[in-house]
Amino acid sequence: MNNSLVWAALVSVASISCGPLAASRNQPLEIIAHRGVHSTYADVGRKGCEAAKTTRLSPYIENTIPSMRAAFAAGASVVEIDIVHSADDEVVVFHDADLRCKTNGTGKVWKRSLAYLRNLDVGFGYTLDGGRTFPLRGKGVGLMPTLADVKRAFPTGRFLLDQKGARSERLTRLLARELSKYPIADRRRFTYWGDTDQYQILHEIAPGVRYMLDRRPMKSCIIRYVAVGWLDVLPDRCTGGDLIVPYRSASLLWGWPERFVGRARRAGVSVYVAWVNSLPALEEVLASPVDGIMTDRIELLGPALRSR
């Protein structure tokens, strides 16, 4: 997903600020592995098929237990996973709404039973050469997990839950039902990345889950911040959850990074930078006081960070 042009348009003002600088980071940089260890794709927009536009093939398939395990082994503090639901109301981990792109299945995920989803090959659609060869076919059979599977595999793991279909109250309630089964100490290992209203539903049923502002509320936060950031305040729209700012647009914010992060910390908000996918970008972020990053290249950045 590449929304850099949209974000840049929202925050295209001079980076001028007032107020005290932020304190330096007082803990190691957190690193969120987006979808675990996985292949990368050309930008296909919201409706394109990522697997058909694979640009770098990984032996690990996104959103699977082996992918998550490899991400933690590479140094991830948190693994981001995508949440959808089956026709029989099980919370499953998969990115796409439609099964046809990446699997040998058809139809929408939420119209298929868990038994159907369990039998799919989630590596079926990946190709580097326009469909002449499919290197991961047969290697992803039975690898679409439920959230319960993930919890059993990683009882102390931390996860960022990206709700696909952010306005789906049915999915939110199913997710809340699953998380409510866990002790509150375990719930605190999960952060919900979705719509603010949906998070309120989840919080009422399964308190203790953290919140990260999703794309819509984050854009609202940025618009408001552009208008009043010079006043040395963090707008109310930017509080209530952690903030994740795209790397390409972050430097355009008022007072980025020290003053912006300082304001966020005074409001009890952590700040992350998304789509940090290269070693030079990592070095730049390490020189700032931000709390963490999200990356599609944990297998590259994790070891580099560990070796420092």
QUIRA-V416152 format. One record per residue. N is the residue number from 1. RES is the residue in one letter. SS is DSSP state (alpha for helix, beta for strand, coil for the rest). PHI is phi as a letter, one per 40 degrees, with the letter a starting at -180 (999 if undefined). Layout:
BEGIN
n:N res:RES ss:SS phi:PHI
n:N res:RES ss:SS phi:PHI
END
This chain:
BEGIN
n:1 res:M ss:coil phi:999
n:2 res:N ss:coil phi:b
n:3 res:N ss:coil phi:b
n:4 res:S ss:alpha phi:c
n:5 res:L ss:alpha phi:c
n:6 res:V ss:alpha phi:c
n:7 res:W ss:alpha phi:c
n:8 res:A ss:alpha phi:c
n:9 res:A ss:alpha phi:c
n:10 res:L ss:alpha phi:c
n:11 res:V ss:coil phi:b
n:12 res:S ss:coil phi:c
n:13 res:V ss:coil phi:b
n:14 res:A ss:coil phi:c
n:15 res:S ss:coil phi:c
n:16 res:I ss:coil phi:b
n:17 res:S ss:coil phi:a
n:18 res:C ss:coil phi:b
n:19 res:G ss:coil phi:g
n:20 res:P ss:coil phi:c
n:21 res:L ss:coil phi:c
n:22 res:A ss:coil phi:c
n:23 res:A ss:coil phi:c
n:24 res:S ss:coil phi:c
n:25 res:R ss:coil phi:c
n:26 res:N ss:coil phi:b
n:27 res:Q ss:coil phi:a
n:28 res:P ss:coil phi:d
n:29 res:L ss:coil phi:c
n:30 res:E ss:beta phi:c
n:31 res:I ss:beta phi:b
n:32 res:I ss:beta phi:c
n:33 res:A ss:beta phi:c
n:34 res:H ss:beta phi:c
n:35 res:R ss:coil phi:g
n:36 res:G ss:coil phi:g
n:37 res:V ss:coil phi:c
n:38 res:H ss:coil phi:a
n:39 res:S ss:coil phi:c
n:40 res:T ss:beta phi:b
n:41 res:Y ss:beta phi:b
n:42 res:A ss:coil phi:c
n:43 res:D ss:coil phi:c
n:44 res:V ss:coil phi:b
n:45 res:G ss:coil phi:g
n:46 res:R ss:coil phi:c
n:47 res:K ss:coil phi:b
n:48 res:G ss:coil phi:c
n:49 res:C ss:coil phi:c
n:50 res:E ss:coil phi:c
n:51 res:A ss:alpha phi:d
n:52 res:A ss:alpha phi:c
n:53 res:K ss:alpha phi:b
n:54 res:T ss:beta phi:c
n:55 res:T ss:beta phi:b
n:56 res:R ss:beta phi:a
n:57 res:L ss:coil phi:c
n:58 res:S ss:coil phi:b
n:59 res:P ss:coil phi:c
n:60 res:Y ss:coil phi:c
n:61 res:I ss:coil phi:b
n:62 res:E ss:coil phi:d
n:63 res:N ss:coil phi:g
n:64 res:T ss:coil phi:b
n:65 res:I ss:alpha phi:d
n:66 res:P ss:alpha phi:d
n:67 res:S ss:alpha phi:c
n:68 res:M ss:alpha phi:c
n:69 res:R ss:alpha phi:c
n:70 res:A ss:alpha phi:c
n:71 res:A ss:alpha phi:c
n:72 res:F ss:alpha phi:c
n:73 res:A ss:alpha phi:c
n:74 res:A ss:alpha phi:c
n:75 res:G ss:coil phi:h
n:76 res:A ss:coil phi:c
n:77 res:S ss:coil phi:c
n:78 res:V ss:beta phi:b
n:79 res:V ss:beta phi:b
n:80 res:E ss:beta phi:c
n:81 res:I ss:beta phi:b
n:82 res:D ss:beta phi:b
n:83 res:I ss:beta phi:b
n:84 res:V ss:beta phi:b
n:85 res:H ss:beta phi:b
n:86 res:S ss:coil phi:c
n:87 res:A ss:coil phi:c
n:88 res:D ss:coil phi:b
n:89 res:D ss:coil phi:g
n:90 res:E ss:coil phi:b
n:91 res:V ss:beta phi:c
n:92 res:V ss:beta phi:b
n:93 res:V ss:beta phi:b
n:94 res:F ss:coil phi:a
n:95 res:H ss:coil phi:c
n:96 res:D ss:coil phi:c
n:97 res:A ss:coil phi:c
n:98 res:D ss:beta phi:b
n:99 res:L ss:coil phi:c
n:100 res:R ss:coil phi:c
n:101 res:C ss:coil phi:c
n:102 res:K ss:coil phi:b
n:103 res:T ss:coil phi:b
n:104 res:N ss:coil phi:c
n:105 res:G ss:coil phi:c
n:106 res:T ss:coil phi:b
n:107 res:G ss:coil phi:g
n:108 res:K ss:beta phi:c
n:109 res:V ss:alpha phi:d
n:110 res:W ss:alpha phi:c
n:111 res:K ss:alpha phi:b
n:112 res:R ss:coil phi:b
n:113 res:S ss:coil phi:c
n:114 res:L ss:alpha phi:c
n:115 res:A ss:alpha phi:c
n:116 res:Y ss:alpha phi:c
n:117 res:L ss:alpha phi:c
n:118 res:R ss:alpha phi:c
n:119 res:N ss:coil phi:c
n:120 res:L ss:coil phi:c
n:121 res:D ss:beta phi:c
n:122 res:V ss:coil phi:c
n:123 res:G ss:coil phi:b
n:124 res:F ss:coil phi:c
n:125 res:G ss:coil phi:c
n:126 res:Y ss:coil phi:c
n:127 res:T ss:coil phi:a
n:128 res:L ss:coil phi:b
n:129 res:D ss:coil phi:b
n:130 res:G ss:coil phi:g
n:131 res:G ss:coil phi:h
n:132 res:R ss:coil phi:c
n:133 res:T ss:coil phi:b
n:134 res:F ss:coil phi:b
n:135 res:P ss:coil phi:c
n:136 res:L ss:coil phi:c
n:137 res:R ss:coil phi:c
n:138 res:G ss:coil phi:g
n:139 res:K ss:coil phi:c
n:140 res:G ss:coil phi:b
n:141 res:V ss:beta phi:c
n:142 res:G ss:coil phi:g
n:143 res:L ss:coil phi:c
n:144 res:M ss:coil phi:c
n:145 res:P ss:coil phi:c
n:146 res:T ss:beta phi:c
n:147 res:L ss:alpha phi:c
n:148 res:A ss:alpha phi:c
n:149 res:D ss:alpha phi:c
n:150 res:V ss:alpha phi:c
n:151 res:K ss:alpha phi:c
n:152 res:R ss:alpha phi:c
n:153 res:A ss:alpha phi:c
n:154 res:F ss:coil phi:b
n:155 res:P ss:coil phi:c
n:156 res:T ss:coil phi:b
n:157 res:G ss:coil phi:c
n:158 res:R ss:coil phi:b
n:159 res:F ss:beta phi:b
n:160 res:L ss:beta phi:b
n:161 res:L ss:beta phi:c
n:162 res:D ss:beta phi:c
n:163 res:Q ss:beta phi:c
n:164 res:K ss:coil phi:c
n:165 res:G ss:coil phi:g
n:166 res:A ss:coil phi:d
n:167 res:R ss:coil phi:c
n:168 res:S ss:coil phi:c
n:169 res:E ss:alpha phi:c
n:170 res:R ss:alpha phi:d
n:171 res:L ss:alpha phi:c
n:172 res:T ss:alpha phi:d
n:173 res:R ss:alpha phi:c
n:174 res:L ss:alpha phi:c
n:175 res:L ss:alpha phi:c
n:176 res:A ss:alpha phi:c
n:177 res:R ss:alpha phi:c
n:178 res:E ss:alpha phi:c
n:179 res:L ss:alpha phi:c
n:180 res:S ss:coil phi:c
n:181 res:K ss:coil phi:c
n:182 res:Y ss:coil phi:c
n:183 res:P ss:coil phi:d
n:184 res:I ss:alpha phi:c
n:185 res:A ss:alpha phi:c
n:186 res:D ss:alpha phi:c
n:187 res:R ss:alpha phi:c
n:188 res:R ss:coil phi:c
n:189 res:R ss:coil phi:c
n:190 res:F ss:beta phi:b
n:191 res:T ss:beta phi:b
n:192 res:Y ss:beta phi:c
n:193 res:W ss:beta phi:b
n:194 res:G ss:beta phi:a
n:195 res:D ss:coil phi:c
n:196 res:T ss:alpha phi:c
n:197 res:D ss:alpha phi:c
n:198 res:Q ss:alpha phi:c
n:199 res:Y ss:alpha phi:c
n:200 res:Q ss:alpha phi:c
n:201 res:I ss:alpha phi:c
n:202 res:L ss:alpha phi:c
n:203 res:H ss:alpha phi:c
n:204 res:E ss:alpha phi:c
n:205 res:I ss:alpha phi:c
n:206 res:A ss:coil phi:b
n:207 res:P ss:coil phi:c
n:208 res:G ss:coil phi:h
n:209 res:V ss:coil phi:c
n:210 res:R ss:beta phi:c
n:211 res:Y ss:beta phi:b
n:212 res:M ss:beta phi:b
n:213 res:L ss:beta phi:c
n:214 res:D ss:coil phi:c
n:215 res:R ss:alpha phi:d
n:216 res:R ss:alpha phi:c
n:217 res:P ss:alpha phi:c
n:218 res:M ss:alpha phi:c
n:219 res:K ss:alpha phi:c
n:220 res:S ss:alpha phi:c
n:221 res:C ss:alpha phi:d
n:222 res:I ss:alpha phi:c
n:223 res:I ss:alpha phi:d
n:224 res:R ss:alpha phi:c
n:225 res:Y ss:alpha phi:c
n:226 res:V ss:alpha phi:d
n:227 res:A ss:alpha phi:c
n:228 res:V ss:alpha phi:b
n:229 res:G ss:alpha phi:d
n:230 res:W ss:alpha phi:c
n:231 res:L ss:alpha phi:c
n:232 res:D ss:coil phi:g
n:233 res:V ss:coil phi:b
n:234 res:L ss:coil phi:b
n:235 res:P ss:coil phi:d
n:236 res:D ss:alpha phi:d
n:237 res:R ss:alpha phi:c
n:238 res:C ss:alpha phi:c
n:239 res:T ss:coil phi:b
n:240 res:G ss:coil phi:g
n:241 res:G ss:coil phi:a
n:242 res:D ss:beta phi:c
n:243 res:L ss:beta phi:b
n:244 res:I ss:beta phi:b
n:245 res:V ss:beta phi:b
n:246 res:P ss:beta phi:c
n:247 res:Y ss:alpha phi:d
n:248 res:R ss:alpha phi:c
n:249 res:S ss:alpha phi:b
n:250 res:A ss:alpha phi:d
n:251 res:S ss:coil phi:c
n:252 res:L ss:coil phi:c
n:253 res:L ss:coil phi:c
n:254 res:W ss:coil phi:d
n:255 res:G ss:coil phi:g
n:256 res:W ss:coil phi:c
n:257 res:P ss:coil phi:c
n:258 res:E ss:alpha phi:c
n:259 res:R ss:alpha phi:c
n:260 res:F ss:alpha phi:c
n:261 res:V ss:alpha phi:c
n:262 res:G ss:alpha phi:c
n:263 res:R ss:alpha phi:c
n:264 res:A ss:alpha phi:c
n:265 res:R ss:alpha phi:c
n:266 res:R ss:alpha phi:c
n:267 res:A ss:coil phi:c
n:268 res:G ss:coil phi:g
n:269 res:V ss:coil phi:b
n:270 res:S ss:coil phi:c
n:271 res:V ss:beta phi:b
n:272 res:Y ss:beta phi:b
n:273 res:V ss:beta phi:b
n:274 res:A ss:beta phi:c
n:275 res:W ss:coil phi:g
n:276 res:V ss:coil phi:c
n:277 res:N ss:coil phi:b
n:278 res:S ss:coil phi:b
n:279 res:L ss:alpha phi:c
n:280 res:P ss:alpha phi:c
n:281 res:A ss:alpha phi:c
n:282 res:L ss:alpha phi:c
n:283 res:E ss:alpha phi:d
n:284 res:E ss:alpha phi:c
n:285 res:V ss:alpha phi:c
n:286 res:L ss:alpha phi:c
n:287 res:A ss:coil phi:c
n:288 res:S ss:coil phi:b
n:289 res:P ss:coil phi:c
n:290 res:V ss:coil phi:c
n:291 res:D ss:coil phi:c
n:292 res:G ss:beta phi:a
n:293 res:I ss:beta phi:b
n:294 res:M ss:beta phi:b
n:295 res:T ss:beta phi:b
n:296 res:D ss:coil phi:c
n:297 res:R ss:coil phi:b
n:298 res:I ss:alpha phi:c
n:299 res:E ss:alpha phi:c
n:300 res:L ss:alpha phi:c
n:301 res:L ss:alpha phi:c
n:302 res:G ss:alpha phi:d
n:303 res:P ss:alpha phi:c
n:304 res:A ss:alpha phi:c
n:305 res:L ss:alpha phi:c
n:306 res:R ss:alpha phi:c
n:307 res:S ss:coil phi:c
n:308 res:R ss:coil phi:c
END
